[in-house]
Structure formats: C-alpha cells, structure tokens
C-alpha cells in the first residue's frame, strides 16, 4: 500500500537565510533545516524566519508520530531580497524542484506571519494546503523594552526618515514660511493636501508618474522639459501675484482662491502638455509604442482639469453662471468616458500588432502568471500558459504595460 506523501513547507520570501546565514535554498530534510535555522538564529537572534523553520521541524516531528500511514518531508524555500516577482519566481522554481523529487499530495504551510503568506497562491497551484501555521514571536510588553526596540528601529534608514525626517521637514517649512511672512496657513495647507493624497492612495500613483520623466541631457525630451520649466515658474509667480493683490483688497477668501487659480492656469496647462510631449518623445525613441495612447489620455485629462477649474473659478467670481459650470461637468464626464474607451481600443490594436509570444506575463501585483503563447486579433484575446500547463485568456484591453514583461490587469 502506497503511503500518502505530506510536505511541511516553510518559506523565507526575502531570503534572510542567504543574506544573513549564507545558506542557499531549497533546504530539504529535518537535519538540514535544523542546521539552517541554527545558523540564522546565531547570525540574528531576533530573526522570525529562524523561529518559523524551527516550527516547521516541530510540525514535521509531530506528523511523523501521528500520521503512521504517511510519508512526511520538511523543506524551506528561499526567495529574493528584492521581493515581488523576483522572489516569487525563485520560490516557484524551488517548489517545482521539490515536487519533482517528492510528489506530495498535500502540505502544511508554516509562516512567520509577515509577507510569506503572499506566496500561498503559488503553493496552492502546485499542491493542496491542508493547514497553515502562523508563528508569532512573543514580544515583551514592558515600556523599557519597547523603548529599546524603538531605538533599534531608528538605526534603520527607512524608519529614521519617517520618525525623524518628516517632522524635521515640517519644522523647517514652518520656519521658512514665518521668515517669508506667510505665516502658518500655507504649511498647514501643504501638509493637509499631502495627507489627503496619501490617505486615499494617490501618493504612490503620483510618484510612479513622476518617475516616468527621464531627465537626461542625452534625451531629446530634456529640451522639452527645459521649455516647460519656465512656464511652471511663471504660473506660480502669476498665481502668487494675484493672491497678493486679492488679499490686499480684502475680498472674500473663496474669491481669493478663485482668482489665484485663474491666474495660475494661464500657462500651467501648457507646461503640463509640454512635459507629456517629452514623455511621448522618450516612448517613441525607446520603441514603446504601447505607451503613446496613454500619453494622449494624459493630455485629455489636463484639458478637462483646466476647463473644470477655470469654469469653477469664473463662477465663484461671477464671470460665469452656475449652469455653465454644470454644463462643463457634464461635458467633461462624456469626454472622459469617450477618451478612456478610445485609449483602450487603441492600446489593444497596438498590442495585437506587437510580438508578445514567449514574453512572461505578470498581474498588477507582480505575481508571475506564465508565458504568452498566442494572440487572437479577431477576438482581441491574449493567451497565457501557466507553469502547470493551464491556459488563461485575457482581453487585450486588460494589458497595463508592455516592456520586457507584460503586465495584465484582472
């Protein structure tokens, strides 16, 4: 009678075993895992991955005793310090290797409770998960020990920037604003706007868009960006001048904002269009035709924001009627819908003409989906084959970006 095969699986997604203990994955077997966990614990006694490996060995021992009719094995997989796609791909490779040698029917998944659980879909795609075990380190609750933990965290650049860097910037901003005679209100406005963007998740999206600008004298777009910069500076100056004039006249604060916005919008939209044109030039030079339609959508967005803000400002200062503002909103909604749908179709048409076969496909979260095996231009479909041989299909309109890899939205 064949024994049922059970795998106890522990995953070190950020590869602390390699980084701290110089141990390469996969680690297979009780003795090898004990040795690896001991090395990691000696290298960093506070490392939770070491505790997770010890817990995996404990689960292995308990299953050996309780499951008499089962063949049990324990293994630890390692990912990559880069996390994301790189780590998941390495974990998939190691798991495929283990499954080829030990064809488990089910597994017990052991995790330290941090980001290791994100790889559960990868494990589930290859073997049934009977149970999961989360290992949580018991932390001291005394104030003194918490204090020392905070001191240790302050030595790490990431936490130092948050705990010390941001308050320092706020204090400096208040000091500079006071020196220039603006008082505390502009600083509070900037802080509030930043917290609003961060709270609603816009911060990362804005940063990712800013990173698309490639400032290099070797690029033709650099000249375009240089042309846009004076327009931005002049726009800010015009807005400040209008703000000063309106404040001196002691008019209503809402009208002051409206006048300031109107003056700023005289040249600022043209600066934005120039910047977008520079991005389009970079995309053309680098052969990224798929991105061109997106830049066209950016131009439409700038136009819509301009007419909305201008009409709203005109209404506030009594240079337009409320009905004009309502008509502008309705027109903007319709134009935005048409532009989005047109962009999807243009991008799908471009993708259909590109050679995407054998490119690797990821979802928007960086999880590896498989390799692209074909495109149906008539049905506008993209076909992806997973490592297990399953064929997935996506609409070409679901493609988010095309580079060395293709990112597909759900």
Secondary structure, 3 states (H helix, E strand, C coil): CCCEEEEEEEEECCCHHHHHHCCCCCEECHHHHHHHHHHHHHHCCCCHHHHHHHHHHHHHHHHHHHCCCEEEEEEEEECCCCCHHHHHHHHHHHHHHHHHHCCCCEEEEEECCCHHHHHHHHHHCCCEEEEEEECCCCCCCCHHHHHHHHHHHCCCHHHHHHHHHHHHHHHHHHHHHHHCCCCCHHHHHHHHHHHHHHHCCHHHHHHHHHCCCCCCCCCCHHHHHHHHHHHHHHHHHHHHHHHHHHHHCCCCHHHHHHHHHHHHCCCHHHHHHHHHHHHHHHHHHCCCHHHHHHHHHHHHHHHHHHHHHHHHHHHHCCCCCHHHHHHHHHHHHHHHHHHHHHHHHHHHHHHHHCCCCCCEEEECCCCEEEEEEEEECCCCEEEEECCCCCEEEEEHHHEEEECCEEEECC
